[in-house]
Amino acid sequence: MNVRNCKKCGRIFNYISGQPICPQCKKDMEDLFQKVKEYIQDNKGASVREVSEECEVDEGQIRQWVREERLVFSDATAAGIVCESCGTPILTGKYCDKCKGALINNLNGAIKKPEAPVIKKKEKESPRMRFLDK
């Protein structure tokens, strides 16, 4: 059994996987997420700072949800999130579509594809009939 202290409240809980926070703090965090999600849906042009102030949630937490692709802003500049590779404003995730495509191509090129086995044909033998010795 893996017992840890919650990073949010300090309570002891049985840690299984994921963030090291207790079930109650996970539930509270999910409630905050739903509140932020509803606010963004109702206020399409809202910035991260505005959402943070209205919903009383840390800007860093909102940006983390955007990076995890749980939240999507309607305007890339409102989200305040940029591609980690080229710096272009993006709506969600870590990379823009162009950089995602380049990463995929690089990864596909890095994987060595197995070569098909070469089958050698036997030279044709004479078409004469053969007998097995007894």
Secondary structure, 3 states (H helix, E strand, C coil): CCEEECCCCCCEEECCCCCCCCHHHHHHHHHHHHHHHHHHHHCCCCCHHHHHHHHCCCHHHHHHHHHCCCCCCCCHHHHCEECCCCCCEECCCCCCHHHHHHHHHHHHHHCCCCCCCCCCCCCCCCCCCCCCCC
